Amino acid sequence: MTTPRDQLQAMLDSIAQQVPHLLRETDDRDEFWTAFANLTDPPLAAAGPEDFDWVSARITEMLAACGVTPPEA
């Protein structure tokens, strides 16, 4: 069973509010990425196949809004 998009959006909104604080409070980028992954794993896991790309795009957008570029895979 997948999570409805409005619930996914609520999860993402909560994460977006935490990112600026997380950036200020983490000592290095590795620490930031570990903490950020812990925050974003739940909505990614909750998204069904039809919403996974949408959730991923929202995550990328919230990082861009804070001036952060995801590391190369």
N, CA, C and O atoms as a GROMACS GRO file, in nm:
protein
  292
    1MET      N    1   0.085  -0.119   0.000
    1MET     CA    2   0.000   0.000   0.000
    1MET      C    3   0.089   0.125   0.000
    1MET      O    4   0.183   0.135   0.078
    2THR      N    5   0.058   0.217  -0.087
    2THR     CA    6   0.137   0.339  -0.096
    2THR      C    7   0.072   0.451  -0.016
    2THR      O    8  -0.047   0.448   0.014
    3THR      N    9   0.152   0.549   0.016
    3THR     CA   10   0.107   0.665   0.092
    3THR      C   11   0.051   0.768  -0.005
    3THR      O   12   0.113   0.796  -0.108
    4PRO      N   13  -0.066   0.826   0.027
    4PRO     CA   14  -0.123   0.930  -0.060
    4PRO      C   15  -0.028   1.049  -0.073
    4PRO      O   16   0.050   1.080   0.017
    5ARG      N   17  -0.036   1.117  -0.188
    5ARG     CA   18   0.055   1.226  -0.217
    5ARG      C   19   0.045   1.340  -0.115
    5ARG      O   20   0.146   1.402  -0.082
    6ASP      N   21  -0.074   1.367  -0.063
    6ASP     CA   22  -0.084   1.476   0.035
    6ASP      C   23  -0.007   1.442   0.163
    6ASP      O   24   0.049   1.531   0.227
    7GLN      N   25  -0.005   1.315   0.200
    7GLN     CA   26   0.074   1.275   0.317
    7GLN      C   27   0.223   1.280   0.287
    7GLN      O   28   0.303   1.320   0.372
    8LEU      N   29   0.260   1.241   0.165
    8LEU     CA   30   0.401   1.254   0.125
    8LEU      C   31   0.443   1.400   0.128
    8LEU      O   32   0.553   1.433   0.173
    9GLN      N   33   0.356   1.488   0.078
    9GLN     CA   34   0.387   1.631   0.077
    9GLN      C   35   0.405   1.684   0.219
    9GLN      O   36   0.494   1.765   0.244
   10ALA      N   37   0.322   1.638   0.312
   10ALA     CA   38   0.336   1.680   0.452
   10ALA      C   39   0.471   1.635   0.508
   10ALA      O   40   0.536   1.709   0.581
   11MET      N   41   0.512   1.514   0.476
   11MET     CA   42   0.642   1.464   0.520
   11MET      C   43   0.754   1.550   0.462
   11MET      O   44   0.849   1.586   0.532
   12LEU      N   45   0.743   1.581   0.334
   12LEU     CA   46   0.845   1.662   0.267
   12LEU      C   47   0.849   1.804   0.321
   12LEU      O   48   0.956   1.862   0.336
   13ASP      N   49   0.733   1.861   0.351
   13ASP     CA   50   0.727   1.995   0.409
   13ASP      C   51   0.800   1.999   0.543
   13ASP      O   52   0.872   2.094   0.573
   14SER      N   53   0.781   1.896   0.622
   14SER     CA   54   0.848   1.889   0.752
   14SER      C   55   1.000   1.881   0.734
   14SER      O   56   1.075   1.948   0.805
   15ILE      N   57   1.044   1.802   0.639
   15ILE     CA   58   1.187   1.790   0.612
   15ILE      C   59   1.243   1.924   0.564
   15ILE      O   60   1.349   1.967   0.608
   16ALA      N   61   1.172   1.989   0.474
   16ALA     CA   62   1.218   2.117   0.418
   16ALA      C   63   1.240   2.220   0.528
   16ALA      O   64   1.330   2.303   0.518
   17GLN      N   65   1.158   2.217   0.631
   17GLN     CA   66   1.173   2.310   0.743
   17GLN      C   67   1.297   2.278   0.826
   17GLN      O   68   1.353   2.366   0.891
   18GLN      N   69   1.340   2.152   0.825
   18GLN     CA   70   1.453   2.110   0.905
   18GLN      C   71   1.588   2.130   0.836
   18GLN      O   72   1.691   2.138   0.904
   19VAL      N   73   1.589   2.137   0.703
   19VAL     CA   74   1.715   2.142   0.629
   19VAL      C   75   1.804   2.261   0.668
   19VAL      O   76   1.922   2.242   0.693
   20PRO      N   77   1.751   2.384   0.673
   20PRO     CA   78   1.840   2.496   0.710
   20PRO      C   79   1.907   2.476   0.847
   20PRO      O   80   2.026   2.503   0.863
   21HIS      N   81   1.831   2.428   0.944
   21HIS     CA   82   1.887   2.401   1.077
   21HIS      C   83   1.993   2.291   1.068
   21HIS      O   84   2.099   2.301   1.129
   22LEU      N   85   1.962   2.187   0.994
   22LEU     CA   86   2.056   2.076   0.978
   22LEU      C   87   2.187   2.123   0.916
   22LEU      O   88   2.295   2.080   0.957
   23LEU      N   89   2.178   2.211   0.817
   23LEU     CA   90   2.298   2.265   0.754
   23LEU      C   91   2.383   2.345   0.853
   23LEU      O   92   2.506   2.339   0.851
   24ARG      N   93   2.316   2.420   0.939
   24ARG     CA   94   2.388   2.501   1.039
   24ARG      C   95   2.451   2.415   1.148
   24ARG      O   96   2.560   2.446   1.197
   25GLU      N   97   2.384   2.308   1.185
   25GLU     CA   98   2.424   2.231   1.302
   25GLU      C   99   2.519   2.116   1.273
   25GLU      O  100   2.581   2.064   1.366
   26THR      N  101   2.532   2.074   1.150
   26THR     CA  102   2.622   1.963   1.122
   26THR      C  103   2.764   2.016   1.100
   26THR      O  104   2.784   2.122   1.040
   27ASP      N  105   2.860   1.941   1.150
   27ASP     CA  106   3.000   1.985   1.146
   27ASP      C  107   3.064   1.970   1.008
   27ASP      O  108   3.151   2.048   0.971
   28ASP      N  109   3.020   1.871   0.934
   28ASP     CA  110   3.076   1.854   0.800
   28ASP      C  111   2.968   1.798   0.707
   28ASP      O  112   2.860   1.758   0.751
   29ARG      N  113   3.000   1.797   0.580
   29ARG     CA  114   2.901   1.754   0.480
   29ARG      C  115   2.865   1.606   0.493
   29ARG      O  116   2.750   1.569   0.469
   30ASP      N  117   2.960   1.523   0.530
   30ASP     CA  118   2.927   1.381   0.548
   30ASP      C  119   2.822   1.364   0.657
   30ASP      O  120   2.729   1.284   0.644
   31GLU      N  121   2.839   1.438   0.764
   31GLU     CA  122   2.742   1.433   0.874
   31GLU      C  123   2.606   1.483   0.825
   31GLU      O  124   2.502   1.426   0.858
   32PHE      N  125   2.607   1.590   0.746
   32PHE     CA  126   2.481   1.642   0.691
   32PHE      C  127   2.412   1.537   0.606
   32PHE      O  128   2.293   1.512   0.623
   33TRP      N  129   2.487   1.474   0.513
   33TRP     CA  130   2.425   1.378   0.421
   33TRP      C  131   2.370   1.257   0.493
   33TRP      O  132   2.267   1.203   0.454
   34THR      N  133   2.437   1.214   0.599
   34THR     CA  134   2.386   1.102   0.678
   34THR      C  135   2.254   1.140   0.744
   34THR      O  136   2.157   1.064   0.738
   35ALA      N  137   2.252   1.256   0.807
   35ALA     CA  138   2.130   1.303   0.874
   35ALA      C  139   2.018   1.327   0.772
   35ALA      O  140   1.902   1.292   0.797
   36PHE      N  141   2.053   1.386   0.658
   36PHE     CA  142   1.954   1.415   0.556
   36PHE      C  143   1.895   1.285   0.500
   36PHE      O  144   1.774   1.276   0.478
   37ALA      N  145   1.979   1.186   0.478
   37ALA     CA  146   1.930   1.056   0.429
   37ALA      C  147   1.833   0.994   0.530
   37ALA      O  148   1.733   0.934   0.491
   38ASN      N  149   1.864   1.007   0.657
   38ASN     CA  150   1.773   0.954   0.761
   38ASN      C  151   1.637   1.022   0.756
   38ASN      O  152   1.535   0.959   0.785
   39LEU      N  153   1.635   1.150   0.720
   39LEU     CA  154   1.509   1.223   0.710
   39LEU      C  155   1.432   1.186   0.583
   39LEU      O  156   1.309   1.176   0.586
   40THR      N  157   1.503   1.168   0.474
   40THR     CA  158   1.436   1.148   0.346
   40THR      C  159   1.404   1.003   0.314
   40THR      O  160   1.324   0.976   0.225
   41ASP      N  161   1.465   0.910   0.383
   41ASP     CA  162   1.435   0.769   0.357
   41ASP      C  163   1.287   0.734   0.377
   41ASP      O  164   1.231   0.663   0.294
   42PRO      N  165   1.222   0.782   0.485
   42PRO     CA  166   1.081   0.745   0.504
   42PRO      C  167   0.988   0.786   0.389
   42PRO      O  168   0.911   0.703   0.343
   43PRO      N  169   0.992   0.912   0.341
   43PRO     CA  170   0.901   0.943   0.230
   43PRO      C  171   0.939   0.870   0.101
   43PRO      O  172   0.851   0.835   0.022
   44LEU      N  173   1.066   0.846   0.079
   44LEU     CA  174   1.105   0.769  -0.040
   44LEU      C  175   1.053   0.626  -0.031
   44LEU      O  176   1.007   0.570  -0.130
   45ALA      N  177   1.062   0.568   0.088
   45ALA     CA  178   1.013   0.431   0.108
   45ALA      C  179   0.860   0.424   0.100
   45ALA      O  180   0.804   0.323   0.056
   46ALA      N  181   0.794   0.531   0.143
   46ALA     CA  182   0.647   0.532   0.145
   46ALA      C  183   0.586   0.560   0.008
   46ALA      O  184   0.470   0.529  -0.016
   47ALA      N  185   0.665   0.619  -0.080
   47ALA     CA  186   0.614   0.653  -0.214
   47ALA      C  187   0.599   0.527  -0.298
   47ALA      O  188   0.687   0.440  -0.300
   48GLY      N  189   0.488   0.519  -0.364
   48GLY     CA  190   0.469   0.410  -0.459
   48GLY      C  191   0.543   0.441  -0.587
   48GLY      O  192   0.600   0.549  -0.602
   49PRO      N  193   0.544   0.347  -0.680
   49PRO     CA  194   0.615   0.367  -0.806
   49PRO      C  195   0.569   0.493  -0.881
   49PRO      O  196   0.649   0.558  -0.949
   50GLU      N  197   0.442   0.527  -0.868
   50GLU     CA  198   0.389   0.644  -0.939
   50GLU      C  199   0.431   0.776  -0.876
   50GLU      O  200   0.422   0.880  -0.940
   51ASP      N  201   0.477   0.773  -0.750
   51ASP     CA  202   0.516   0.895  -0.680
   51ASP      C  203   0.665   0.904  -0.649
   51ASP      O  204   0.711   1.008  -0.603
   52PHE      N  205   0.740   0.798  -0.672
   52PHE     CA  206   0.881   0.798  -0.633
   52PHE      C  207   0.959   0.910  -0.702
   52PHE      O  208   1.035   0.981  -0.636
   53ASP      N  209   0.942   0.926  -0.831
   53ASP     CA  210   1.014   1.032  -0.903
   53ASP      C  211   0.970   1.170  -0.855
   53ASP      O  212   1.052   1.261  -0.846
   54TRP      N  213   0.843   1.185  -0.823
   54TRP     CA  214   0.792   1.312  -0.773
   54TRP      C  215   0.856   1.346  -0.638
   54TRP      O  216   0.900   1.459  -0.617
   55VAL      N  217   0.862   1.248  -0.548
   55VAL     CA  218   0.926   1.269  -0.417
   55VAL      C  219   1.074   1.303  -0.436
   55VAL      O  220   1.126   1.396  -0.373
   56SER      N  221   1.142   1.229  -0.523
   56SER     CA  222   1.284   1.255  -0.549
   56SER      C  223   1.306   1.397  -0.600
   56SER      O  224   1.400   1.464  -0.560
   57ALA      N  225   1.218   1.442  -0.690
   57ALA     CA  226   1.230   1.578  -0.744
   57ALA      C  227   1.208   1.682  -0.635
   57ALA      O  228   1.279   1.782  -0.631
   58ARG      N  229   1.111   1.660  -0.547
   58ARG     CA  230   1.086   1.754  -0.438
   58ARG      C  231   1.208   1.762  -0.346
   58ARG      O  232   1.242   1.871  -0.298
   59ILE      N  233   1.271   1.650  -0.320
   59ILE     CA  234   1.390   1.648  -0.235
   59ILE      C  235   1.502   1.729  -0.300
   59ILE      O  236   1.568   1.809  -0.233
   60THR      N  237   1.523   1.709  -0.428
   60THR     CA  238   1.624   1.785  -0.501
   60THR      C  239   1.594   1.934  -0.498
   60THR      O  240   1.684   2.016  -0.483
   61GLU      N  241   1.467   1.969  -0.512
   61GLU     CA  242   1.426   2.110  -0.509
   61GLU      C  243   1.450   2.173  -0.372
   61GLU      O  244   1.494   2.288  -0.363
   62MET      N  245   1.423   2.098  -0.265
   62MET     CA  246   1.444   2.156  -0.132
   62MET      C  247   1.593   2.179  -0.107
   62MET      O  248   1.630   2.277  -0.041
   63LEU      N  249   1.678   2.091  -0.158
   63LEU     CA  250   1.822   2.112  -0.145
   63LEU      C  251   1.865   2.235  -0.225
   63LEU      O  252   1.941   2.318  -0.175
   64ALA      N  253   1.816   2.246  -0.347
   64ALA     CA  254   1.851   2.360  -0.432
   64ALA      C  255   1.809   2.491  -0.367
   64ALA      O  256   1.880   2.591  -0.377
   65ALA      N  257   1.694   2.492  -0.301
   65ALA     CA  258   1.645   2.612  -0.234
   65ALA      C  259   1.739   2.657  -0.123
   65ALA      O  260   1.741   2.774  -0.086
   66CYS      N  261   1.816   2.563  -0.071
   66CYS     CA  262   1.913   2.594   0.035
   66CYS      C  263   2.054   2.606  -0.020
   66CYS      O  264   2.150   2.620   0.056
   67GLY      N  265   2.068   2.600  -0.151
   67GLY     CA  266   2.199   2.615  -0.213
   67GLY      C  267   2.288   2.492  -0.202
   67GLY      O  268   2.410   2.502  -0.206
   68VAL      N  269   2.226   2.375  -0.189
   68VAL     CA  270   2.301   2.251  -0.174
   68VAL      C  271   2.284   2.165  -0.299
   68VAL      O  272   2.173   2.147  -0.350
   69THR      N  273   2.396   2.114  -0.348
   69THR     CA  274   2.393   2.024  -0.463
   69THR      C  275   2.418   1.882  -0.414
   69THR      O  276   2.515   1.858  -0.342
   70PRO      N  277   2.331   1.788  -0.453
   70PRO     CA  278   2.355   1.650  -0.409
   70PRO      C  279   2.488   1.598  -0.463
   70PRO      O  280   2.532   1.637  -0.571
   71PRO      N  281   2.553   1.512  -0.386
   71PRO     CA  282   2.680   1.455  -0.434
   71PRO      C  283   2.656   1.364  -0.553
   71PRO      O  284   2.545   1.312  -0.574
   72GLU      N  285   2.760   1.345  -0.631
   72GLU     CA  286   2.751   1.253  -0.745
   72GLU      C  287   2.732   1.111  -0.692
   72GLU      O  288   2.790   1.072  -0.591
   73ALA      N  289   2.650   1.036  -0.763
   73ALA     CA  290   2.625   0.897  -0.722
   73ALA      C  291   2.738   0.806  -0.762
   73ALA      O  292   2.734   0.686  -0.735
   0.00000   0.00000   0.00000
